[in-house]
Amino acid sequence: MVSSLSSPIEAVDAALQSHNPFAQPPFVNANNIWGPGFPDLEFLNAHASDAVFRALDEIQAGQYPRTSILITAQNGTGKSHIISRIRHRLQAQGGALFVYASKFNDLNQIKPGFQQLLADSLSNIGSQGVKQWQELATAMANDALKSHNPSANSLAPKDLVKRFEAINEVKAAGLIHKLTSEFCKFKSVKDPDIVRAIFWTLLESEAAYTSNWLGGKELAQFKANELRLPSQKQSFDAILQILDLISDYNKLVICFDELDYEKDCDDKGWNKAQIVAGLVKELFDNLNQGVILTVMMPGIWDEQVKQLPPAVFNRVTAQGKPYELNYLNSDSAVELVKFFLKNYYDLRGLIPPHPVYPFDEVQLRAIGQGKPTVREMLQWCQENCQVPDTPPLPPPDEVEIAFTNELSEDISNRLDDNYFLADALLFGFELLIGQTIEGVTLQKVTTRVKPGKKGGSKDDYLNFKVEGTEADQPVSIGVAVLQYDGGGGLGAGFKRLRDDKGEFGLTRGCLVRSKNKPINSHFRKNHLEPLIQKGGEFVDLKEEEIKPLVAILSVFDKRESDYQVSEEQIGGFIADKGEKYQLGSHNPLLKEILSTPSYQVPTDLPDEPEVDSTDISDVAADNSDADLNELTTHE
């Protein structure tokens, strides 16, 4: 039935022809979880998201301290969508801090990987308009202030962050020292440095450094000295202490996603879902207050996770049987399309002839009878949304849709993740085997960089070797991504690249590192200059050059589980559009690694500041007891 209040049909048709309402790829990624959410029709699979919020209510009521929930569903039915819904509702309404864990780059080191994901998650904005770390820090600070002065007023997180912004770093260091000392007087704390680091997140200029430290990354020595922290704190004990502190003030929701890639295994042959299940057990046994949510396909649950001991898989679903997500039916298929079109028309101030225009409701109901997934329904709409009596649209390039979706991911907070970046470079080179690039004919790319039995062994600091020929001579280029701020990891990586003893059989080493990262005079003189003199290279890591490689690797990893594209289609896309998207032989980062050495040390590298040997007592001495009172009385 055509509405008498509808906009002129010419205006509606013109809008549809200028922009497809279903153009957004029907995939939920981390951007949709932490940033603007994917459009959400909340009644779809509400039973699954409601289970999490019901559990939080029951924990709040004291019925039990913690639980775990499992959601099983086929690809495209909305597993990640449910996580996005939970995250955005918690951000809007509060009730728990939120942690999202999906990108584990080294399954042999699952706990350090989770520590970094925990820190990254808490660096996102929570329900009070500040980072989740700052919400926790404020709650802890209010307790410390009341311990110091029982009549002190409690501060809102935004107010406390503003007060720290208004003071200089020397004074801030004194306040943080006193807050830490006061907090540890009434709270049993295994490691006061973790408390101190959480308080440092209140200062925006230091929040990124301290979040990295809390995530287990190594700080440069000058920065560690400034913050009065050891250079590194990577341990499961650190994770547990952070979780304990959160539980003292708030509930926590930890979500594990993207467990459906069966080829992701550690060196012992355990796959990603099984390894994460073991981690879930340990977290469950140590979590004081919260919900652990895990999502996976039914086959992964039945054939992999349930093959583990009951003590493990029972911890994954302490709440009971897994919650299964439903396929669409005739009614929900129509409501889904109405929802998307209403948002589209409302944004443009248009009223269509009927709610599902340009589709026919009878046709939508017929499709719904086939029980499609949400993704299948939206893909059908994307391909068939056209004005009546117009030529059919050309079929979309499925790989390009997947690639642009992955390319939209924000990877800025992962540009210090050496394994993550190295995996993208490795895959980029694997696609070039047999080709000649920058004079190097690629024959082999291997992560088994140290010759030996059983094909050699891997190394924590030398990521991979590119082997081939150059000017009819064998060449073996060792590649190490070294984004470390601290000296320990950076020094170990330099030694591998120089390969002075020939352990790795390198003809040259290639350091991949952002030029904006400082290198101190010791490393410059004793490591970088000798590396360059031997024919090694320093290749500047630029986000815009690594990002396409990260995106195409993600498409490849999800080709079956999410995108339903083949390896041949991906190869064809790179061949056809590699120049447009800086892929394959057109990627400047890959080309620079293979290029002829310049034997020139870069002259535009920043120097690391000199190490400050000032003791914390010197800083604290400049600040009287009145400083803590000032935090609560300052206007």
Secondary structure as a PSIPRED ss2 file (coil, helix, strand):
# PSIPRED VFORMAT (PSIPRED V4.0)

   1 M C   1.000  0.000  0.000
   2 V C   1.000  0.000  0.000
   3 S C   1.000  0.000  0.000
   4 S C   1.000  0.000  0.000
   5 L C   1.000  0.000  0.000
   6 S C   1.000  0.000  0.000
   7 S C   1.000  0.000  0.000
   8 P C   1.000  0.000  0.000
   9 I H   0.000  1.000  0.000
  10 E H   0.000  1.000  0.000
  11 A H   0.000  1.000  0.000
  12 V H   0.000  1.000  0.000
  13 D H   0.000  1.000  0.000
  14 A H   0.000  1.000  0.000
  15 A H   0.000  1.000  0.000
  16 L H   0.000  1.000  0.000
  17 Q H   0.000  1.000  0.000
  18 S H   0.000  1.000  0.000
  19 H C   1.000  0.000  0.000
  20 N C   1.000  0.000  0.000
  21 P C   1.000  0.000  0.000
  22 F C   1.000  0.000  0.000
  23 A C   1.000  0.000  0.000
  24 Q C   1.000  0.000  0.000
  25 P C   1.000  0.000  0.000
  26 P C   1.000  0.000  0.000
  27 F C   1.000  0.000  0.000
  28 V C   1.000  0.000  0.000
  29 N C   1.000  0.000  0.000
  30 A H   0.000  1.000  0.000
  31 N H   0.000  1.000  0.000
  32 N H   0.000  1.000  0.000
  33 I H   0.000  1.000  0.000
  34 W H   0.000  1.000  0.000
  35 G C   1.000  0.000  0.000
  36 P C   1.000  0.000  0.000
  37 G C   1.000  0.000  0.000
  38 F C   1.000  0.000  0.000
  39 P C   1.000  0.000  0.000
  40 D C   1.000  0.000  0.000
  41 L C   1.000  0.000  0.000
  42 E C   1.000  0.000  0.000
  43 F C   1.000  0.000  0.000
  44 L C   1.000  0.000  0.000
  45 N C   1.000  0.000  0.000
  46 A H   0.000  1.000  0.000
  47 H H   0.000  1.000  0.000
  48 A H   0.000  1.000  0.000
  49 S H   0.000  1.000  0.000
  50 D H   0.000  1.000  0.000
  51 A H   0.000  1.000  0.000
  52 V H   0.000  1.000  0.000
  53 F H   0.000  1.000  0.000
  54 R H   0.000  1.000  0.000
  55 A H   0.000  1.000  0.000
  56 L H   0.000  1.000  0.000
  57 D H   0.000  1.000  0.000
  58 E H   0.000  1.000  0.000
  59 I H   0.000  1.000  0.000
  60 Q H   0.000  1.000  0.000
  61 A C   1.000  0.000  0.000
  62 G C   1.000  0.000  0.000
  63 Q C   1.000  0.000  0.000
  64 Y C   1.000  0.000  0.000
  65 P C   1.000  0.000  0.000
  66 R E   0.000  0.000  1.000
  67 T E   0.000  0.000  1.000
  68 S E   0.000  0.000  1.000
  69 I E   0.000  0.000  1.000
  70 L E   0.000  0.000  1.000
  71 I E   0.000  0.000  1.000
  72 T E   0.000  0.000  1.000
  73 A C   1.000  0.000  0.000
  74 Q C   1.000  0.000  0.000
  75 N C   1.000  0.000  0.000
  76 G C   1.000  0.000  0.000
  77 T C   1.000  0.000  0.000
  78 G C   1.000  0.000  0.000
  79 K H   0.000  1.000  0.000
  80 S H   0.000  1.000  0.000
  81 H H   0.000  1.000  0.000
  82 I H   0.000  1.000  0.000
  83 I H   0.000  1.000  0.000
  84 S H   0.000  1.000  0.000
  85 R H   0.000  1.000  0.000
  86 I H   0.000  1.000  0.000
  87 R H   0.000  1.000  0.000
  88 H H   0.000  1.000  0.000
  89 R H   0.000  1.000  0.000
  90 L H   0.000  1.000  0.000
  91 Q H   0.000  1.000  0.000
  92 A H   0.000  1.000  0.000
  93 Q H   0.000  1.000  0.000
  94 G C   1.000  0.000  0.000
  95 G C   1.000  0.000  0.000
  96 A C   1.000  0.000  0.000
  97 L E   0.000  0.000  1.000
  98 F E   0.000  0.000  1.000
  99 V E   0.000  0.000  1.000
 100 Y E   0.000  0.000  1.000
 101 A E   0.000  0.000  1.000
 102 S C   1.000  0.000  0.000
 103 K C   1.000  0.000  0.000
 104 F C   1.000  0.000  0.000
 105 N C   1.000  0.000  0.000
 106 D C   1.000  0.000  0.000
 107 L H   0.000  1.000  0.000
 108 N H   0.000  1.000  0.000
 109 Q H   0.000  1.000  0.000
 110 I H   0.000  1.000  0.000
 111 K H   0.000  1.000  0.000
 112 P H   0.000  1.000  0.000
 113 G H   0.000  1.000  0.000
 114 F H   0.000  1.000  0.000
 115 Q H   0.000  1.000  0.000
 116 Q H   0.000  1.000  0.000
 117 L H   0.000  1.000  0.000
 118 L H   0.000  1.000  0.000
 119 A H   0.000  1.000  0.000
 120 D H   0.000  1.000  0.000
 121 S H   0.000  1.000  0.000
 122 L H   0.000  1.000  0.000
 123 S C   1.000  0.000  0.000
 124 N C   1.000  0.000  0.000
 125 I E   0.000  0.000  1.000
 126 G C   1.000  0.000  0.000
 127 S C   1.000  0.000  0.000
 128 Q C   1.000  0.000  0.000
 129 G C   1.000  0.000  0.000
 130 V C   1.000  0.000  0.000
 131 K E   0.000  0.000  1.000
 132 Q H   0.000  1.000  0.000
 133 W H   0.000  1.000  0.000
 134 Q H   0.000  1.000  0.000
 135 E H   0.000  1.000  0.000
 136 L H   0.000  1.000  0.000
 137 A H   0.000  1.000  0.000
 138 T H   0.000  1.000  0.000
 139 A H   0.000  1.000  0.000
 140 M H   0.000  1.000  0.000
 141 A H   0.000  1.000  0.000
 142 N H   0.000  1.000  0.000
 143 D H   0.000  1.000  0.000
 144 A H   0.000  1.000  0.000
 145 L H   0.000  1.000  0.000
 146 K H   0.000  1.000  0.000
 147 S H   0.000  1.000  0.000
 148 H H   0.000  1.000  0.000
 149 N C   1.000  0.000  0.000
 150 P C   1.000  0.000  0.000
 151 S C   1.000  0.000  0.000
 152 A C   1.000  0.000  0.000
 153 N C   1.000  0.000  0.000
 154 S C   1.000  0.000  0.000
 155 L C   1.000  0.000  0.000
 156 A C   1.000  0.000  0.000
 157 P H   0.000  1.000  0.000
 158 K H   0.000  1.000  0.000
 159 D H   0.000  1.000  0.000
 160 L H   0.000  1.000  0.000
 161 V H   0.000  1.000  0.000
 162 K H   0.000  1.000  0.000
 163 R H   0.000  1.000  0.000
 164 F H   0.000  1.000  0.000
 165 E H   0.000  1.000  0.000
 166 A C   1.000  0.000  0.000
 167 I C   1.000  0.000  0.000
 168 N C   1.000  0.000  0.000
 169 E H   0.000  1.000  0.000
 170 V H   0.000  1.000  0.000
 171 K H   0.000  1.000  0.000
 172 A H   0.000  1.000  0.000
 173 A H   0.000  1.000  0.000
 174 G H   0.000  1.000  0.000
 175 L H   0.000  1.000  0.000
 176 I H   0.000  1.000  0.000
 177 H H   0.000  1.000  0.000
 178 K H   0.000  1.000  0.000
 179 L H   0.000  1.000  0.000
 180 T H   0.000  1.000  0.000
 181 S H   0.000  1.000  0.000
 182 E H   0.000  1.000  0.000
 183 F H   0.000  1.000  0.000
 184 C H   0.000  1.000  0.000
 185 K H   0.000  1.000  0.000
 186 F H   0.000  1.000  0.000
 187 K C   1.000  0.000  0.000
 188 S C   1.000  0.000  0.000
 189 V C   1.000  0.000  0.000
 190 K C   1.000  0.000  0.000
 191 D C   1.000  0.000  0.000
 192 P H   0.000  1.000  0.000
 193 D H   0.000  1.000  0.000
 194 I H   0.000  1.000  0.000
 195 V H   0.000  1.000  0.000
 196 R H   0.000  1.000  0.000
 197 A H   0.000  1.000  0.000
 198 I H   0.000  1.000  0.000
 199 F H   0.000  1.000  0.000
 200 W H   0.000  1.000  0.000
 201 T C   1.000  0.000  0.000
 202 L C   1.000  0.000  0.000
 203 L C   1.000  0.000  0.000
 204 E H   0.000  1.000  0.000
 205 S H   0.000  1.000  0.000
 206 E H   0.000  1.000  0.000
 207 A H   0.000  1.000  0.000
 208 A H   0.000  1.000  0.000
 209 Y H   0.000  1.000  0.000
 210 T H   0.000  1.000  0.000
 211 S H   0.000  1.000  0.000
 212 N H   0.000  1.000  0.000
 213 W H   0.000  1.000  0.000
 214 L H   0.000  1.000  0.000
 215 G C   1.000  0.000  0.000
 216 G C   1.000  0.000  0.000
 217 K C   1.000  0.000  0.000
 218 E C   1.000  0.000  0.000
 219 L C   1.000  0.000  0.000
 220 A C   1.000  0.000  0.000
 221 Q H   0.000  1.000  0.000
 222 F H   0.000  1.000  0.000
 223 K H   0.000  1.000  0.000
 224 A H   0.000  1.000  0.000
 225 N H   0.000  1.000  0.000
 226 E H   0.000  1.000  0.000
 227 L H   0.000  1.000  0.000
 228 R C   1.000  0.000  0.000
 229 L C   1.000  0.000  0.000
 230 P C   1.000  0.000  0.000
 231 S C   1.000  0.000  0.000
 232 Q C   1.000  0.000  0.000
 233 K C   1.000  0.000  0.000
 234 Q C   1.000  0.000  0.000
 235 S C   1.000  0.000  0.000
 236 F H   0.000  1.000  0.000
 237 D H   0.000  1.000  0.000
 238 A H   0.000  1.000  0.000
 239 I H   0.000  1.000  0.000
 240 L H   0.000  1.000  0.000
 241 Q H   0.000  1.000  0.000
 242 I H   0.000  1.000  0.000
 243 L H   0.000  1.000  0.000
 244 D H   0.000  1.000  0.000
 245 L H   0.000  1.000  0.000
 246 I H   0.000  1.000  0.000
 247 S H   0.000  1.000  0.000
 248 D H   0.000  1.000  0.000
 249 Y H   0.000  1.000  0.000
 250 N C   1.000  0.000  0.000
 251 K C   1.000  0.000  0.000
 252 L E   0.000  0.000  1.000
 253 V E   0.000  0.000  1.000
 254 I E   0.000  0.000  1.000
 255 C E   0.000  0.000  1.000
 256 F E   0.000  0.000  1.000
 257 D C   1.000  0.000  0.000
 258 E C   1.000  0.000  0.000
 259 L C   1.000  0.000  0.000
 260 D C   1.000  0.000  0.000
 261 Y C   1.000  0.000  0.000
 262 E C   1.000  0.000  0.000
 263 K C   1.000  0.000  0.000
 264 D C   1.000  0.000  0.000
 265 C E   0.000  0.000  1.000
 266 D C   1.000  0.000  0.000
 267 D C   1.000  0.000  0.000
 268 K C   1.000  0.000  0.000
 269 G C   1.000  0.000  0.000
 270 W C   1.000  0.000  0.000
 271 N E   0.000  0.000  1.000
 272 K H   0.000  1.000  0.000
 273 A H   0.000  1.000  0.000
 274 Q H   0.000  1.000  0.000
 275 I H   0.000  1.000  0.000
 276 V H   0.000  1.000  0.000
 277 A H   0.000  1.000  0.000
 278 G H   0.000  1.000  0.000
 279 L H   0.000  1.000  0.000
 280 V H   0.000  1.000  0.000
 281 K H   0.000  1.000  0.000
 282 E H   0.000  1.000  0.000
 283 L H   0.000  1.000  0.000
 284 F H   0.000  1.000  0.000
 285 D H   0.000  1.000  0.000
 286 N H   0.000  1.000  0.000
 287 L C   1.000  0.000  0.000
 288 N C   1.000  0.000  0.000
 289 Q C   1.000  0.000  0.000
 290 G E   0.000  0.000  1.000
 291 V E   0.000  0.000  1.000
 292 I E   0.000  0.000  1.000
 293 L E   0.000  0.000  1.000
 294 T E   0.000  0.000  1.000
 295 V E   0.000  0.000  1.000
 296 M E   0.000  0.000  1.000
 297 M C   1.000  0.000  0.000
 298 P H   0.000  1.000  0.000
 299 G H   0.000  1.000  0.000
 300 I H   0.000  1.000  0.000
 301 W H   0.000  1.000  0.000
 302 D H   0.000  1.000  0.000
 303 E H   0.000  1.000  0.000
 304 Q C   1.000  0.000  0.000
 305 V H   0.000  1.000  0.000
 306 K H   0.000  1.000  0.000
 307 Q H   0.000  1.000  0.000
 308 L C   1.000  0.000  0.000
 309 P C   1.000  0.000  0.000
 310 P H   0.000  1.000  0.000
 311 A H   0.000  1.000  0.000
 312 V H   0.000  1.000  0.000
 313 F H   0.000  1.000  0.000
 314 N H   0.000  1.000  0.000
 315 R H   0.000  1.000  0.000
 316 V H   0.000  1.000  0.000
 317 T C   1.000  0.000  0.000
 318 A C   1.000  0.000  0.000
 319 Q C   1.000  0.000  0.000
 320 G C   1.000  0.000  0.000
 321 K C   1.000  0.000  0.000
 322 P C   1.000  0.000  0.000
 323 Y E   0.000  0.000  1.000
 324 E E   0.000  0.000  1.000
 325 L C   1.000  0.000  0.000
 326 N C   1.000  0.000  0.000
 327 Y C   1.000  0.000  0.000
 328 L C   1.000  0.000  0.000
 329 N C   1.000  0.000  0.000
 330 S H   0.000  1.000  0.000
 331 D H   0.000  1.000  0.000
 332 S H   0.000  1.000  0.000
 333 A H   0.000  1.000  0.000
 334 V H   0.000  1.000  0.000
 335 E H   0.000  1.000  0.000
 336 L H   0.000  1.000  0.000
 337 V H   0.000  1.000  0.000
 338 K H   0.000  1.000  0.000
 339 F H   0.000  1.000  0.000
 340 F H   0.000  1.000  0.000
 341 L H   0.000  1.000  0.000
 342 K H   0.000  1.000  0.000
 343 N H   0.000  1.000  0.000
 344 Y H   0.000  1.000  0.000
 345 Y H   0.000  1.000  0.000
 346 D H   0.000  1.000  0.000
 347 L H   0.000  1.000  0.000
 348 R C   1.000  0.000  0.000
 349 G C   1.000  0.000  0.000
 350 L C   1.000  0.000  0.000
 351 I C   1.000  0.000  0.000
 352 P C   1.000  0.000  0.000
 353 P C   1.000  0.000  0.000
 354 H C   1.000  0.000  0.000
 355 P C   1.000  0.000  0.000
 356 V C   1.000  0.000  0.000
 357 Y C   1.000  0.000  0.000
 358 P C   1.000  0.000  0.000
 359 F C   1.000  0.000  0.000
 360 D C   1.000  0.000  0.000
 361 E H   0.000  1.000  0.000
 362 V H   0.000  1.000  0.000
 363 Q H   0.000  1.000  0.000
 364 L H   0.000  1.000  0.000
 365 R H   0.000  1.000  0.000
 366 A H   0.000  1.000  0.000
 367 I H   0.000  1.000  0.000
 368 G H   0.000  1.000  0.000
 369 Q H   0.000  1.000  0.000
 370 G C   1.000  0.000  0.000
 371 K C   1.000  0.000  0.000
 372 P C   1.000  0.000  0.000
 373 T C   1.000  0.000  0.000
 374 V H   0.000  1.000  0.000
 375 R H   0.000  1.000  0.000
 376 E H   0.000  1.000  0.000
 377 M H   0.000  1.000  0.000
 378 L H   0.000  1.000  0.000
 379 Q H   0.000  1.000  0.000
 380 W H   0.000  1.000  0.000
 381 C H   0.000  1.000  0.000
 382 Q H   0.000  1.000  0.000
 383 E H   0.000  1.000  0.000
 384 N H   0.000  1.000  0.000
 385 C C   1.000  0.000  0.000
 386 Q C   1.000  0.000  0.000
 387 V C   1.000  0.000  0.000
 388 P C   1.000  0.000  0.000
 389 D C   1.000  0.000  0.000
 390 T C   1.000  0.000  0.000
 391 P C   1.000  0.000  0.000
 392 P C   1.000  0.000  0.000
 393 L C   1.000  0.000  0.000
 394 P C   1.000  0.000  0.000
 395 P C   1.000  0.000  0.000
 396 P C   1.000  0.000  0.000
 397 D C   1.000  0.000  0.000
 398 E H   0.000  1.000  0.000
 399 V H   0.000  1.000  0.000
 400 E H   0.000  1.000  0.000
 401 I H   0.000  1.000  0.000
 402 A H   0.000  1.000  0.000
 403 F H   0.000  1.000  0.000
 404 T H   0.000  1.000  0.000
 405 N H   0.000  1.000  0.000
 406 E H   0.000  1.000  0.000
 407 L H   0.000  1.000  0.000
 408 S C   1.000  0.000  0.000
 409 E C   1.000  0.000  0.000
 410 D C   1.000  0.000  0.000
 411 I C   1.000  0.000  0.000
 412 S H   0.000  1.000  0.000
 413 N H   0.000  1.000  0.000
 414 R H   0.000  1.000  0.000
 415 L C   1.000  0.000  0.000
 416 D C   1.000  0.000  0.000
 417 D C   1.000  0.000  0.000
 418 N H   0.000  1.000  0.000
 419 Y H   0.000  1.000  0.000
 420 F H   0.000  1.000  0.000
 421 L H   0.000  1.000  0.000
 422 A H   0.000  1.000  0.000
 423 D H   0.000  1.000  0.000
 424 A H   0.000  1.000  0.000
 425 L H   0.000  1.000  0.000
 426 L H   0.000  1.000  0.000
 427 F H   0.000  1.000  0.000
 428 G H   0.000  1.000  0.000
 429 F H   0.000  1.000  0.000
 430 E H   0.000  1.000  0.000
 431 L C   1.000  0.000  0.000
 432 L C   1.000  0.000  0.000
 433 I C   1.000  0.000  0.000
 434 G C   1.000  0.000  0.000
 435 Q C   1.000  0.000  0.000
 436 T E   0.000  0.000  1.000
 437 I E   0.000  0.000  1.000
 438 E C   1.000  0.000  0.000
 439 G C   1.000  0.000  0.000
 440 V E   0.000  0.000  1.000
 441 T E   0.000  0.000  1.000
 442 L E   0.000  0.000  1.000
 443 Q E   0.000  0.000  1.000
 444 K E   0.000  0.000  1.000
 445 V E   0.000  0.000  1.000
 446 T E   0.000  0.000  1.000
 447 T C   1.000  0.000  0.000
 448 R C   1.000  0.000  0.000
 449 V C   1.000  0.000  0.000
 450 K E   0.000  0.000  1.000
 451 P C   1.000  0.000  0.000
 452 G C   1.000  0.000  0.000
 453 K H   0.000  1.000  0.000
 454 K H   0.000  1.000  0.000
 455 G H   0.000  1.000  0.000
 456 G C   1.000  0.000  0.000
 457 S E   0.000  0.000  1.000
 458 K C   1.000  0.000  0.000
 459 D C   1.000  0.000  0.000
 460 D C   1.000  0.000  0.000
 461 Y C   1.000  0.000  0.000
 462 L C   1.000  0.000  0.000
 463 N C   1.000  0.000  0.000
 464 F E   0.000  0.000  1.000
 465 K E   0.000  0.000  1.000
 466 V E   0.000  0.000  1.000
 467 E E   0.000  0.000  1.000
 468 G E   0.000  0.000  1.000
 469 T E   0.000  0.000  1.000
 470 E E   0.000  0.000  1.000
 471 A C   1.000  0.000  0.000
 472 D C   1.000  0.000  0.000
 473 Q E   0.000  0.000  1.000
 474 P E   0.000  0.000  1.000
 475 V E   0.000  0.000  1.000
 476 S E   0.000  0.000  1.000
 477 I E   0.000  0.000  1.000
 478 G E   0.000  0.000  1.000
 479 V E   0.000  0.000  1.000
 480 A E   0.000  0.000  1.000
 481 V E   0.000  0.000  1.000
 482 L C   1.000  0.000  0.000
 483 Q C   1.000  0.000  0.000
 484 Y C   1.000  0.000  0.000
 485 D C   1.000  0.000  0.000
 486 G C   1.000  0.000  0.000
 487 G H   0.000  1.000  0.000
 488 G H   0.000  1.000  0.000
 489 G H   0.000  1.000  0.000
 490 L H   0.000  1.000  0.000
 491 G H   0.000  1.000  0.000
 492 A H   0.000  1.000  0.000
 493 G H   0.000  1.000  0.000
 494 F H   0.000  1.000  0.000
 495 K H   0.000  1.000  0.000
 496 R H   0.000  1.000  0.000
 497 L H   0.000  1.000  0.000
 498 R H   0.000  1.000  0.000
 499 D C   1.000  0.000  0.000
 500 D C   1.000  0.000  0.000
 501 K C   1.000  0.000  0.000
 502 G C   1.000  0.000  0.000
 503 E C   1.000  0.000  0.000
 504 F C   1.000  0.000  0.000
 505 G C   1.000  0.000  0.000
 506 L C   1.000  0.000  0.000
 507 T C   1.000  0.000  0.000
 508 R E   0.000  0.000  1.000
 509 G E   0.000  0.000  1.000
 510 C E   0.000  0.000  1.000
 511 L E   0.000  0.000  1.000
 512 V E   0.000  0.000  1.000
 513 R E   0.000  0.000  1.000
 514 S C   1.000  0.000  0.000
 515 K C   1.000  0.000  0.000
 516 N C   1.000  0.000  0.000
 517 K C   1.000  0.000  0.000
 518 P C   1.000  0.000  0.000
 519 I E   0.000  0.000  1.000
 520 N C   1.000  0.000  0.000
 521 S H   0.000  1.000  0.000
 522 H H   0.000  1.000  0.000
 523 F H   0.000  1.000  0.000
 524 R H   0.000  1.000  0.000
 525 K H   0.000  1.000  0.000
 526 N H   0.000  1.000  0.000
 527 H H   0.000  1.000  0.000
 528 L H   0.000  1.000  0.000
 529 E H   0.000  1.000  0.000
 530 P H   0.000  1.000  0.000
 531 L H   0.000  1.000  0.000
 532 I H   0.000  1.000  0.000
 533 Q H   0.000  1.000  0.000
 534 K C   1.000  0.000  0.000
 535 G C   1.000  0.000  0.000
 536 G C   1.000  0.000  0.000
 537 E E   0.000  0.000  1.000
 538 F E   0.000  0.000  1.000
 539 V E   0.000  0.000  1.000
 540 D E   0.000  0.000  1.000
 541 L C   1.000  0.000  0.000
 542 K C   1.000  0.000  0.000
 543 E H   0.000  1.000  0.000
 544 E H   0.000  1.000  0.000
 545 E H   0.000  1.000  0.000
 546 I H   0.000  1.000  0.000
 547 K H   0.000  1.000  0.000
 548 P H   0.000  1.000  0.000
 549 L H   0.000  1.000  0.000
 550 V H   0.000  1.000  0.000
 551 A H   0.000  1.000  0.000
 552 I H   0.000  1.000  0.000
 553 L H   0.000  1.000  0.000
 554 S H   0.000  1.000  0.000
 555 V H   0.000  1.000  0.000
 556 F H   0.000  1.000  0.000
 557 D H   0.000  1.000  0.000
 558 K C   1.000  0.000  0.000
 559 R H   0.000  1.000  0.000
 560 E H   0.000  1.000  0.000
 561 S H   0.000  1.000  0.000
 562 D H   0.000  1.000  0.000
 563 Y H   0.000  1.000  0.000
 564 Q C   1.000  0.000  0.000
 565 V C   1.000  0.000  0.000
 566 S C   1.000  0.000  0.000
 567 E H   0.000  1.000  0.000
 568 E H   0.000  1.000  0.000
 569 Q H   0.000  1.000  0.000
 570 I H   0.000  1.000  0.000
 571 G H   0.000  1.000  0.000
 572 G H   0.000  1.000  0.000
 573 F H   0.000  1.000  0.000
 574 I H   0.000  1.000  0.000
 575 A H   0.000  1.000  0.000
 576 D H   0.000  1.000  0.000
 577 K H   0.000  1.000  0.000
 578 G H   0.000  1.000  0.000
 579 E H   0.000  1.000  0.000
 580 K H   0.000  1.000  0.000
 581 Y H   0.000  1.000  0.000
 582 Q C   1.000  0.000  0.000
 583 L C   1.000  0.000  0.000
 584 G H   0.000  1.000  0.000
 585 S H   0.000  1.000  0.000
 586 H H   0.000  1.000  0.000
 587 N C   1.000  0.000  0.000
 588 P H   0.000  1.000  0.000
 589 L H   0.000  1.000  0.000
 590 L H   0.000  1.000  0.000
 591 K H   0.000  1.000  0.000
 592 E H   0.000  1.000  0.000
 593 I H   0.000  1.000  0.000
 594 L H   0.000  1.000  0.000
 595 S C   1.000  0.000  0.000
 596 T C   1.000  0.000  0.000
 597 P C   1.000  0.000  0.000
 598 S C   1.000  0.000  0.000
 599 Y C   1.000  0.000  0.000
 600 Q C   1.000  0.000  0.000
 601 V C   1.000  0.000  0.000
 602 P C   1.000  0.000  0.000
 603 T C   1.000  0.000  0.000
 604 D C   1.000  0.000  0.000
 605 L C   1.000  0.000  0.000
 606 P C   1.000  0.000  0.000
 607 D E   0.000  0.000  1.000
 608 E C   1.000  0.000  0.000
 609 P C   1.000  0.000  0.000
 610 E C   1.000  0.000  0.000
 611 V C   1.000  0.000  0.000
 612 D C   1.000  0.000  0.000
 613 S C   1.000  0.000  0.000
 614 T C   1.000  0.000  0.000
 615 D C   1.000  0.000  0.000
 616 I H   0.000  1.000  0.000
 617 S H   0.000  1.000  0.000
 618 D H   0.000  1.000  0.000
 619 V H   0.000  1.000  0.000
 620 A H   0.000  1.000  0.000
 621 A H   0.000  1.000  0.000
 622 D C   1.000  0.000  0.000
 623 N C   1.000  0.000  0.000
 624 S C   1.000  0.000  0.000
 625 D C   1.000  0.000  0.000
 626 A H   0.000  1.000  0.000
 627 D H   0.000  1.000  0.000
 628 L H   0.000  1.000  0.000
 629 N H   0.000  1.000  0.000
 630 E H   0.000  1.000  0.000
 631 L H   0.000  1.000  0.000
 632 T H   0.000  1.000  0.000
 633 T H   0.000  1.000  0.000
 634 H C   1.000  0.000  0.000
 635 E C   1.000  0.000  0.000
